Amino acid sequence: MATKRQSVSIILAAFWLSVLPAGFAADTTSPAAPEAYDYAKPALFTGTLYEIGSDRKKVLYTFRRTAARSGSTVHVERQFLDTNGTVAAVEKALYESNHLVSFEMQEFQAGVSGAVRIAPDPKDPARQQLWISYGHGLIPPKGDAQELPPDTLVDDTLYPFLLAHWDDLMRGDAVKFHFVSLEWKRTFMFRFVKTAKSGQNGRTVELIKMEPVNLFVARLVNPLVFTVEKDRPHRILSYTGRTTPRLQKGKSWKYLDAETVFDWPN
């Protein structure tokens, strides 16, 4: 079973987080954030990946997200650094007018890469198409066009989507979405569900679980659990589960489950 789990990498990296204004609505037909959301903020965001069960004492990697705006275009770079400061993996996202245009991933240690691209159908410009590619080497292959499902997300668009449906989650509703799997070159249906409420460092937090909807996929992919502030701005403090990059075990690079803790100013 461990081998099967490793074959299904959803590459849910330590995604960037920022304060989102209240009162916006999600775009349910394309992977765009609400108009009020600014992917260029924060300009710098960091975090730390710990070995699960180490009581946050064994650091595996650190995370660094930078973002820059040029007019209506936002460039995002998400680096995962080894403990010696070497860049182990990098992800790059490109947004145009608040819509995701492309997302690329390179894992330098494992020697693999993948890419997501969204563009109008040449035969019907009103329709959007999705390209997903993955392969060995640091230059992703071209990939083939496929239909773009509604609410299709990648690492960098998960947080705005979660907050857009915060009230639904607090009511106990399950919120479904499609998440891109680079290795499988397709999307899988997942859902966010609220599982519990607890306290952490004097704050009330909600535990939000991300799990596959398909029962077969659920046997292969462990749920991820996010710890989120109950009060505004609903910052995600940490999450436990699959993340970029891989970790070396012997001579092989294995998929990594870790506890990712984000750095927030006081």
C-alpha positions in Angstrom: 0.0 0.0 0.0 2.8 2.4 0.7 4.1 2.0 -2.9 0.6 2.8 -4.3 0.4 5.9 -2.1 3.7 7.1 -3.4 2.6 6.6 -7.0 -0.2 9.2 -6.5 1.5 12.4 -5.8 -0.8 15.3 -5.5 2.1 17.6 -4.7 0.4 19.6 -2.2 3.2 21.9 -1.3 3.5 24.3 1.6 1.3 26.8 -0.3 1.5 30.6 0.2 -0.9 32.4 2.5 -2.1 35.9 2.9 -4.9 38.0 4.5 -8.0 37.9 2.3 -10.6 40.7 2.4 -14.0 39.4 3.6 -17.2 39.2 1.5 -16.0 37.9 -1.8 -17.4 35.1 -4.0 -15.5 32.3 -5.6 -15.4 31.9 -9.4 -16.9 28.5 -10.0 -16.2 28.2 -13.7 -12.4 28.8 -14.0 -9.3 28.7 -11.7 -9.4 32.4 -11.0 -9.4 34.1 -7.7 -12.0 36.7 -6.7 -11.2 40.1 -8.1 -10.4 41.4 -4.6 -7.6 38.9 -4.1 -4.1 40.0 -4.8 -1.7 37.1 -5.7 1.2 39.5 -5.3 0.7 39.7 -1.6 2.5 39.0 0.6 5.7 39.7 -1.4 7.6 37.3 0.8 6.2 34.4 2.8 8.1 31.6 4.5 7.6 28.3 6.4 9.3 25.2 7.7 8.8 21.5 7.0 9.3 19.2 10.0 9.4 15.5 10.2 6.0 14.3 11.5 6.1 13.2 15.1 9.4 15.1 15.8 7.6 17.7 17.9 8.8 20.3 15.3 12.4 19.6 16.2 13.7 17.8 13.0 13.7 20.3 10.1 13.5 18.7 6.7 13.2 21.7 4.4 12.3 25.4 4.5 9.9 27.2 2.2 10.1 30.6 0.6 7.4 32.2 -1.6 8.1 35.4 -3.5 5.7 37.4 -5.7 6.0 40.4 -7.9 3.4 42.3 -9.9 3.8 44.0 -13.3 0.6 45.6 -14.3 -2.0 42.9 -14.5 0.6 40.1 -14.4 1.8 38.4 -11.3 4.8 36.1 -11.1 5.1 33.8 -8.2 8.1 31.6 -7.2 8.0 29.0 -4.5 11.3 27.5 -3.4 11.9 24.6 -1.1 15.4 24.6 0.4 17.4 21.9 1.9 18.9 22.4 5.4 22.2 23.5 3.8 20.4 26.2 1.8 20.4 24.3 -1.5 17.2 24.7 -3.6 15.7 21.2 -3.7 12.6 22.2 -5.7 11.0 25.2 -7.3 7.4 25.9 -8.4 6.4 28.9 -10.5 3.0 30.3 -11.0 1.9 32.9 -13.5 -1.3 34.9 -13.2 -2.9 37.3 -15.7 -5.8 39.5 -14.6 -6.2 37.3 -11.5 -6.5 34.1 -13.6 -4.0 31.3 -13.4 -2.1 30.9 -16.7 0.6 28.4 -15.9 2.2 26.5 -13.1 5.5 24.7 -13.3 7.4 22.4 -11.0 11.0 21.3 -11.0 12.5 18.8 -8.4 16.2 19.1 -8.9 17.2 16.3 -6.5 14.7 13.7 -8.0 15.3 15.0 -11.5 11.6 15.3 -12.5 9.4 18.2 -13.6 5.8 19.0 -14.6 3.7 21.8 -15.8 0.1 23.0 -16.0 -1.1 25.5 -18.6 -4.6 27.0 -19.2 -5.5 28.7 -22.4 -8.5 29.3 -24.7 -9.5 26.5 -27.1 -8.2 27.6 -30.6 -11.4 26.2 -32.1 -13.7 27.8 -29.5 -12.0 30.8 -27.7 -14.9 31.0 -25.2 -13.8 27.6 -23.8 -10.7 27.1 -21.7 -8.4 24.1 -22.1 -6.1 22.5 -19.6 -2.6 21.0 -20.4 -0.9 18.8 -17.8 2.6 17.4 -18.4 5.1 15.5 -16.3 8.3 13.6 -16.9 11.9 12.9 -16.0 14.3 15.7 -16.6 14.0 19.4 -15.7 12.2 20.5 -18.8 8.5 19.4 -18.7 7.1 17.8 -21.9 4.4 19.7 -23.9 1.4 17.6 -22.7 -2.0 17.2 -24.4 -5.1 19.4 -24.2 -8.0 18.3 -22.1 -11.2 19.9 -20.9 -10.9 22.3 -18.0 -13.2 21.2 -15.1 -14.8 23.8 -12.9 -13.0 24.8 -9.7 -9.6 23.4 -10.9 -6.9 24.2 -8.3 -3.1 23.9 -7.9 -1.0 24.5 -4.8 -1.0 28.2 -5.1 -4.8 28.6 -5.5 -6.0 26.4 -2.7 -6.0 29.0 0.1 -8.2 31.6 -1.7 -10.6 28.8 -2.6 -10.8 27.6 1.0 -11.5 31.1 2.3 -14.1 31.7 -0.4 -16.0 28.8 1.1 -15.3 29.4 4.7 -18.9 30.0 5.7 -19.9 26.8 3.9 -17.3 24.9 5.8 -18.3 26.3 9.2 -21.9 25.2 8.5 -20.6 21.7 8.1 -20.9 21.5 4.3 -18.3 19.6 2.2 -16.8 21.8 -0.5 -15.7 19.9 -3.6 -13.0 20.9 -6.2 -10.7 19.4 -8.8 -7.0 19.2 -7.9 -4.3 18.7 -10.5 -2.1 15.6 -10.3 1.0 16.2 -12.4 2.2 12.5 -12.3 -1.2 11.2 -13.4 -1.6 14.1 -15.9 -5.2 14.7 -14.9 -7.4 16.2 -12.1 -9.0 14.3 -9.2 -12.1 15.4 -7.3 -11.3 16.4 -3.7 -13.3 18.0 -0.9 -12.7 20.2 2.1 -14.5 19.3 5.3 -14.4 20.7 8.8 -13.4 18.0 11.3 -12.9 19.6 14.7 -12.3 22.8 16.7 -9.6 23.1 19.3 -7.2 25.7 20.9 -3.7 26.5 20.0 -1.5 29.1 21.8 -4.5 30.9 23.1 -6.4 30.9 19.8 -9.3 28.9 18.6 -8.5 26.9 15.5 -10.5 24.8 13.0 -9.2 21.6 11.6 -10.0 21.3 7.9 -9.4 18.0 6.1 -8.7 17.7 2.4 -9.7 14.3 1.1 -10.4 12.5 -2.2 -14.0 12.0 -3.1 -13.5 8.8 -5.1 -13.3 5.8 -2.7 -10.6 4.1 -4.8 -8.4 7.2 -4.8 -9.1 7.6 -1.1 -7.4 4.2 -0.5 -4.3 5.5 -2.2 -4.0 9.1 -0.9 -4.0 10.0 2.8 -6.0 13.1 3.7 -4.3 16.3 4.5 -5.2 18.3 7.6 -5.0 22.1 7.8 -5.0 24.0 11.1 -6.8 27.3 10.5 -7.5 30.3 12.7 -11.3 30.4 13.5 -11.2 34.2 13.7 -10.4 36.5 10.8 -8.2 36.6 8.8 -8.4 32.8 9.1 -4.7 32.3 8.6 -3.6 28.7 8.0 -1.1 28.0 10.7 0.1 24.6 9.6 -0.9 21.5 7.7 0.1 17.8 7.8 0.4 15.6 4.8 2.0 15.3 1.3 4.3 18.1 0.2 7.0 19.1 -2.2 9.8 18.1 -2.4 10.8 14.4 -2.1 13.1 13.0 0.6 16.0 10.7 0.0 15.8 7.3 1.5 18.8 5.2 0.6 19.4 5.7 -3.1 15.8 6.6 -3.9 13.8 9.8 -3.6 10.5 9.1 -1.9 7.3 11.2 -1.7 7.3 13.2 1.5 4.6 13.6 4.2 5.6 16.3 6.6 4.2 18.9 9.1 4.5 22.3 7.4 4.4 25.3 9.8 4.0 28.8 8.4 5.7 32.0 9.7 3.3 34.7 10.6 4.2 38.1 12.1 2.9 38.8 15.6 
